[in-house]
Amino acid sequence: LSPNSPSNPAARGSEVTIYGTGFGVLDAPDPTTGVAGFMAPLSVSIAGEPAQVLSARPVTGQPGVVAVKILVPWNINVSDPVAIDVQSGMLHAPAGLTIGVQ
């Protein structure tokens, strides 16, 4: 793991993990995996393009913190920084969040 920054941008098509709070209420854990899902739909966009959400799981030992693993879209214009939006149901992450992409 390495933090994203202007000097360490994520490559298009790479996996990135976003950590955050306020994703809403969890469903009951899946009986086979033990992983709980979120009741509200979760989506992420980078530079206005949808990013594929690979997983979203609570972080063990960090109450309320969620790790969201995504794929950085291939079809975004490379610039630094670019806007990132995380949406859970009708709620959006605060404006001004960015990610470095190469």
Backbone as JSON, one array per atom type, in Angstrom:
{
  "sequence": "LSPNSPSNPAARGSEVTIYGTGFGVLDAPDPTTGVAGFMAPLSVSIAGEPAQVLSARPVTGQPGVVAVKILVPWNINVSDPVAIDVQSGMLHAPAGLTIGVQ",
  "N": [[0.83, -1.18, 0.0], [0.46, 2.23, -0.77], [0.27, 5.72, -0.24], [-1.84, 7.89, -2.18], [-0.8, 10.62, -4.16], [0.29, 13.77, -5.65], [2.93, 13.21, -6.41], [2.85, 10.51, -6.42], [0.88, 9.2, -8.24], [-2.13, 7.34, -9.09], [-2.35, 4.77, -11.54], [-4.24, 4.69, -14.57], [-6.77, 2.25, -14.76], [-5.84, 0.86, -12.58], [-6.13, -0.65, -9.27], [-7.54, 0.99, -6.51], [-7.79, 1.87, -3.11], [-10.13, 3.42, -1.12], [-10.62, 5.08, 1.89], [-13.14, 5.76, 4.26], [-15.88, 7.34, 6.07], [-19.37, 7.28, 7.1], [-21.02, 5.86, 5.33], [-23.48, 4.76, 5.65], [-26.16, 2.52, 6.73], [-25.49, -0.87, 7.53], [-26.25, -4.0, 5.93], [-27.3, -7.26, 7.12], [-24.63, -9.54, 7.84], [-23.29, -11.57, 5.17], [-24.03, -15.01, 5.13], [-22.16, -16.88, 4.18], [-19.75, -15.55, 3.66], [-19.43, -13.75, 5.7], [-19.25, -11.05, 5.41], [-20.6, -7.85, 5.58], [-23.0, -6.02, 3.68], [-23.97, -2.84, 2.23], [-26.93, -1.0, 2.82], [-27.76, 1.14, 1.23], [-27.17, 1.99, -2.21], [-23.82, 2.05, -3.43], [-21.57, 4.15, -5.07], [-18.86, 5.3, -7.15], [-17.14, 7.96, -8.71], [-14.64, 9.21, -10.91], [-13.22, 12.08, -12.06], [-15.69, 12.56, -13.2], [-16.31, 10.19, -14.48], [-17.67, 6.9, -14.2], [-16.41, 4.69, -11.74], [-15.5, 1.31, -11.35], [-16.76, -0.4, -8.61], [-15.14, -2.59, -6.62], [-15.15, -3.77, -4.1], [-16.55, -3.16, -0.84], [-16.01, -2.76, 2.4], [-16.36, -2.96, 5.95], [-13.74, -1.74, 8.08], [-11.83, -3.75, 10.06], [-11.67, -3.36, 13.51], [-11.81, -0.62, 13.4], [-14.24, 1.21, 14.1], [-16.97, 2.27, 12.13], [-15.4, 2.98, 9.96], [-14.82, 2.47, 6.52], [-13.49, 0.51, 3.89], [-13.2, 1.05, 0.53], [-12.75, -0.5, -2.42], [-11.73, 0.23, -5.66], [-11.66, 0.37, -9.31], [-9.64, 2.44, -11.23], [-10.95, 4.41, -13.79], [-10.26, 3.82, -17.29], [-10.81, 5.67, -19.25], [-10.43, 8.37, -18.57], [-9.3, 11.77, -18.68], [-5.94, 12.45, -18.21], [-4.77, 14.22, -15.55], [-3.67, 16.29, -12.9], [-4.64, 17.42, -9.84], [-7.53, 15.17, -10.03], [-11.09, 15.26, -9.71], [-12.84, 13.3, -7.31], [-15.71, 11.43, -6.53], [-17.67, 10.0, -4.1], [-20.54, 8.2, -3.58], [-23.21, 7.35, -1.52], [-26.22, 6.01, -1.55], [-28.3, 8.74, -1.49], [-26.42, 10.49, -0.6], [-23.47, 12.41, -0.96], [-19.87, 12.46, -0.98], [-17.94, 15.07, 0.61], [-17.42, 18.06, -1.33], [-14.46, 18.75, -3.25], [-12.71, 16.65, -2.89], [-9.94, 14.91, -4.17], [-7.9, 12.98, -6.5], [-4.75, 11.77, -7.54], [-3.88, 10.95, -10.85], [-2.32, 9.05, -13.37]],
  "CA": [[0.0, 0.0, 0.0], [1.15, 3.52, -0.75], [-0.72, 6.79, -0.36], [-1.94, 8.61, -3.44], [-0.37, 12.02, -4.08], [0.77, 14.24, -6.96], [4.19, 12.54, -6.74], [2.58, 9.07, -6.46], [-0.48, 9.07, -8.76], [-2.62, 6.02, -9.48], [-2.42, 4.54, -12.98], [-5.56, 4.33, -15.1], [-6.95, 0.8, -14.76], [-5.32, 0.24, -11.36], [-6.99, -0.72, -8.1], [-7.29, 2.0, -5.48], [-8.66, 1.72, -1.94], [-10.53, 4.68, -0.5], [-11.13, 4.88, 3.25], [-14.04, 6.84, 4.64], [-16.95, 7.08, 7.03], [-20.67, 7.83, 6.72], [-21.58, 5.14, 4.19], [-24.85, 4.34, 5.92], [-26.49, 1.33, 7.5], [-25.07, -2.15, 6.97], [-27.14, -5.16, 5.93], [-26.78, -8.38, 7.9], [-23.51, -10.19, 7.15], [-23.54, -12.72, 4.3], [-23.73, -16.19, 5.94], [-21.02, -17.64, 3.68], [-18.5, -14.77, 3.7], [-19.35, -12.96, 6.92], [-19.09, -9.65, 5.06], [-21.86, -7.11, 5.53], [-23.15, -5.07, 2.59], [-24.61, -1.58, 2.6], [-28.32, -0.95, 2.39], [-27.85, 2.12, 0.15], [-26.21, 1.72, -3.28], [-22.56, 2.77, -3.32], [-20.95, 4.39, -6.37], [-17.7, 6.18, -7.14], [-16.76, 8.49, -10.02], [-13.38, 9.95, -10.96], [-13.3, 13.02, -13.19], [-17.01, 12.42, -13.79], [-16.49, 8.86, -15.09], [-17.92, 5.89, -13.18], [-15.35, 3.74, -11.41], [-16.05, 0.04, -10.9], [-16.55, -0.7, -7.19], [-14.79, -4.0, -6.49], [-15.61, -4.2, -2.78], [-16.73, -2.14, 0.19], [-16.08, -3.54, 3.64], [-15.94, -2.29, 7.18], [-12.36, -2.0, 8.48], [-11.79, -4.41, 11.35], [-11.04, -2.6, 14.58], [-11.99, 0.81, 13.17], [-15.69, 1.39, 13.99], [-17.46, 3.3, 11.22], [-14.51, 3.19, 8.81], [-15.07, 1.54, 5.43], [-12.51, 0.45, 2.8], [-13.87, 0.88, -0.76], [-11.76, -0.79, -3.46], [-12.27, 0.58, -6.98], [-10.76, 0.42, -10.47], [-9.57, 3.77, -11.84], [-11.39, 4.28, -15.19], [-9.26, 4.02, -18.35], [-11.21, 6.72, -20.2], [-10.38, 9.73, -18.03], [-8.16, 12.58, -19.08], [-4.93, 12.48, -17.15], [-4.39, 15.52, -15.02], [-3.47, 16.12, -11.48], [-5.49, 16.32, -9.4], [-8.87, 15.07, -10.61], [-12.14, 15.13, -8.7], [-13.39, 11.98, -7.01], [-16.96, 11.53, -5.8], [-18.18, 8.76, -3.54], [-21.95, 8.4, -3.28], [-23.92, 6.26, -0.84], [-27.62, 6.43, -1.63], [-28.42, 10.12, -1.94], [-25.37, 11.29, 0.03], [-22.19, 12.52, -1.66], [-18.71, 12.89, -0.21], [-17.77, 16.51, 0.51], [-16.76, 18.58, -2.54], [-13.05, 19.09, -3.09], [-11.87, 15.47, -2.82], [-9.22, 14.68, -5.43], [-6.99, 11.85, -6.6], [-3.76, 11.9, -8.6], [-4.0, 9.9, -11.85], [-1.36, 9.15, -14.48]],
  "C": [[0.88, 1.25, 0.0], [0.11, 4.61, -0.93], [-0.67, 7.47, -1.72], [-1.55, 10.06, -3.21], [0.05, 12.48, -5.46], [2.08, 13.55, -7.38], [4.03, 11.02, -6.8], [1.16, 8.83, -6.96], [-0.84, 7.61, -9.07], [-2.66, 5.92, -11.01], [-3.87, 4.26, -13.38], [-5.63, 2.8, -15.16], [-6.45, 0.12, -13.5], [-6.38, 0.21, -10.26], [-6.55, 0.33, -7.09], [-8.26, 1.72, -4.34], [-8.87, 3.08, -1.31], [-11.06, 4.35, 0.9], [-12.02, 6.06, 3.62], [-15.05, 6.4, 5.68], [-18.26, 7.63, 6.47], [-21.3, 7.15, 5.53], [-22.97, 4.58, 4.44], [-24.93, 3.03, 6.67], [-26.04, 0.07, 6.77], [-26.22, -3.14, 6.96], [-26.55, -6.21, 6.88], [-25.63, -9.03, 7.13], [-23.96, -11.38, 6.31], [-23.16, -13.98, 5.09], [-22.5, -16.98, 5.46], [-19.7, -16.88, 3.79], [-18.32, -14.0, 5.0], [-19.22, -11.47, 6.68], [-20.46, -8.99, 4.95], [-21.86, -6.17, 4.33], [-23.82, -3.8, 3.1], [-26.01, -1.55, 2.04], [-28.5, 0.02, 1.23], [-26.84, 1.76, -0.94], [-24.98, 2.61, -3.14], [-21.96, 2.92, -4.71], [-19.81, 5.38, -6.21], [-17.48, 6.68, -8.57], [-15.47, 9.28, -9.86], [-13.42, 10.79, -12.22], [-14.61, 12.86, -13.94], [-17.29, 11.08, -14.43], [-16.72, 7.83, -13.99], [-16.71, 4.98, -13.0], [-16.02, 2.45, -10.93], [-15.72, -0.17, -9.42], [-16.33, -2.21, -7.07], [-15.25, -4.57, -5.15], [-15.77, -2.98, -1.89], [-16.97, -2.88, 1.48], [-15.7, -2.69, 4.84], [-14.49, -2.67, 7.52], [-12.38, -2.56, 9.89], [-11.05, -3.55, 12.37], [-11.15, -1.1, 14.45], [-13.49, 1.08, 13.0], [-16.08, 2.55, 13.08], [-16.61, 3.54, 10.0], [-14.73, 2.08, 7.79], [-13.94, 1.66, 4.4], [-13.26, 0.14, 1.51], [-12.79, 0.69, -1.81], [-12.39, -0.57, -4.82], [-11.21, 0.36, -8.05], [-10.8, 1.83, -11.04], [-9.96, 3.63, -13.31], [-10.25, 4.55, -16.18], [-9.54, 5.28, -19.15], [-11.22, 8.12, -19.6], [-9.17, 10.46, -18.58], [-7.2, 12.66, -17.92], [-4.61, 13.91, -16.8], [-4.22, 15.33, -13.53], [-3.8, 17.41, -10.77], [-6.82, 16.29, -10.15], [-9.87, 14.83, -9.49], [-12.57, 13.68, -8.55], [-14.66, 12.18, -6.19], [-17.38, 10.14, -5.36], [-19.62, 9.05, -3.12], [-22.52, 7.15, -2.64], [-25.38, 6.68, -0.76], [-27.69, 7.83, -2.2], [-27.31, 11.03, -1.41], [-24.08, 11.24, -0.76], [-21.09, 12.89, -0.68], [-18.59, 14.41, -0.34], [-17.05, 16.93, -0.78], [-15.29, 18.85, -2.22], [-12.15, 17.87, -2.92], [-11.22, 15.23, -4.18], [-8.34, 13.45, -5.33], [-6.0, 12.14, -7.72], [-3.86, 10.71, -9.54], [-2.96, 10.14, -12.93], [-1.79, 8.3, -15.65]]
}
